[in-house]
Amino acid sequence: MPPVSPKGIPVPTVLSIAGSDPSGGAGIQADLKTFAIVGVFGGAVITSLTVQNTLGVRGITVLAPELVREQITAVLADLTVSHVKIGMVGSAATALAITEALHDFHGEVIYDPVTKSTSGKALCEEDAPAALAEHLVSRATVLTPNLPELALLAGQPDVARKSLTKPETAAILFDRCPRLKAMTLTGGHGRDTADNTVTDYLFLRQSGNAPPSRLSRPHPRIQTANSHGTGCTFAAAFAAYHQQCGDYTTAFERTISFMDRIIRQSAAYRIGKGNGPLLHHLRPESAG
């Protein structure tokens, strides 16, 4: 028989379900680094193995859906998982397997609907986007898309960028997904104003038939060659901060501050020959 652990203080876990990045900048690697910096314990379920570096994605091997399901089941049966953060899924079958494995999970599900790498490489099979919307989006309590991802999820790929930031667009997803409580929208994919700022948004479900509320936070755009993994890191930080404080608005504010610090601290360095990663190991001041 295995040794029995001594009684102690239970440790809540944030479980990341995502792809693996061998260059260490995104995916599972970025998530675990972020969890550690913020100060929460992280588990990791790998959905896909990628062949990539800072120059781009060269290949993807999607793991068998059964293996992904078994990883999730094993962790949930043992650890005290309060939050699940989902990133790269890879296939429609994997999306269904994740949804089935989380059927009886009642904690927070933070879904970062990544379908393309920073370099534009597709990170899922051709039939996957519809399955992601059908299964994972409907299971999520929090969504963390960027502007192109929101357009895809809302079924409005040609809508004007300004319309995507309105509560009416967010309401499409809130109406479709009864579990959804909050959605962040990161604005780094486009310039917000002539003075070079970025605006991030938080949408919160309201009672009754009221449209979701919107909180906007503009902040200076940081010029950097190191932006690989920013989406993964943002979603992971939001999950970690929410576990600590239990409040969506506070988690949003802390995540924005965390991202500003880590992007700024990483900007002076060079790792690789292409779009470099965030340097999580620099440990941004006041990360927690």
BELCORLIN-V980047 format. One line per field, one symbol per residue. psi: psi as a letter, one per 40 degrees, with the letter a starting at -180 (. if undefined). burial: 1 if it has 24 or more other C-alpha atoms within 12 Angstrom, else 0. A space follows every 50 residues. Layout:
# BELCORLIN-V980047
psi->???
burial->???
This chain:
# BELCORLIN-V980047
psi->iiihiiiahihiihhhhiihheeedaadddddddddddfihhihhhdihi hiaeeihdihhhihddddddddddddedighdhhhhbhddiddddddddd dedeheahhhhhgheiideehheiidedddddddcddeeidhifiadddd dddefgdeiiddddeiddddddddddgddhdihihheeeihdidefihhi ihhhhiiaeiiiihhigiihhhhiegeheddddddddddddddddehddd dddddddddddddddedeihhiebhiiigdeegiifd.
burial->00000000000111111111111111111111111111111111111111 01111110011111100110111011000011111111111111111110 11001011111111111100011110011111101111111111111111 11110000000001111011111110101111111111000100000111 11111000000111111111100011111111111111111111000110 11111111111111111000000011111100110011
